[in-house]
């Protein structure tokens, strides 16, 4: 139970960080470009993590299902955080 709460807290932290980035991007046109740079770098990092999973997974000492669950949680938190900020009116 404690592990689920811990992982849930990290997931919500990712959602909060993503919605903060999207909100800052909605404030000013210059920050809008910075928001896209952050999102593109995040997507590039996720793609790189998917392509090099055999090298990264042993380094992090994660099983295969845990590693892919982590990548899915990161991707969903990025999308969900940006979506919430967009729905609020950002």
N, C-alpha and C positions, 0 to 999 in steps of 0.2 A: 504494500500500500504506500509506503514512504517513497519507493522508487517512482511510482505513478504520479505522486504529487510533485516530486522533484522534476520529472520530465515535463509535466504539465506546466510548471512554473517557467521552465526554459522556453516552452512553446509560446506561452503568453508574453514572455519577454520579447521574443521574435516578432510577435504580432504588434506589440507596442512600438518597437523600434521601426518596423515597416510603416505603421500608420503615422509615426512622427516624421519620418522622411517624406511621406506623401503630403502630409500637412504643411511641412516647410516648403515643399515644392509648389504648393498652391498659394503660398503667401506672396511670392515675388517671381517675376520671370527669370531672373538670374538664378534663383534657387531651384526653379523648375528644371533647368539644364543640369544642375548638380544632382537633383533627384534621379534623373534618367541615367546619369553616370553611375550612381550608386546601385541602381537596379540592374544595369547592364553588367557591372562588375560582379554582382551577386549571382546573376544567371551564368556568367562565364565561370565563376567558381564552382557552381553546382554541376555544370557540364564537365569541367575538369575533374571534379570528384567522381563523377560517373565513369569517365574514361579511364581513370587511374585507380579504380577501386581495389584492384589486386595488390597495389603497392601501398596504398594508404591504410586499408583496413587492418593489416597486421601491425602497423605502426601505432594505430589507435587502440589496438587490442580489443576490437569489437567483432562479434560474430556477424555473419552475412545478413541475417534478418535485422539485427540491430542497426547495422550500418545503413541499409536501405530505408529503414524506418526513420532514421535520423535525417537522411536526405529528403525524404517525403515530408517530414515535419517542417524542415527549413523552407522547402518550396511552398507548402501550404501556408505557413505563417507569413511569408512575403506577400503572397497573393491576397490572403485574408486581411492583412493589415492595410494594404493599399486599397482594397475594395471597401473596407469600413470607412476609411478617410474620404473616399470618393462619394460614398453614400451619404455621409454626414454633410457634404456640400463643399468639400475642399477643392 
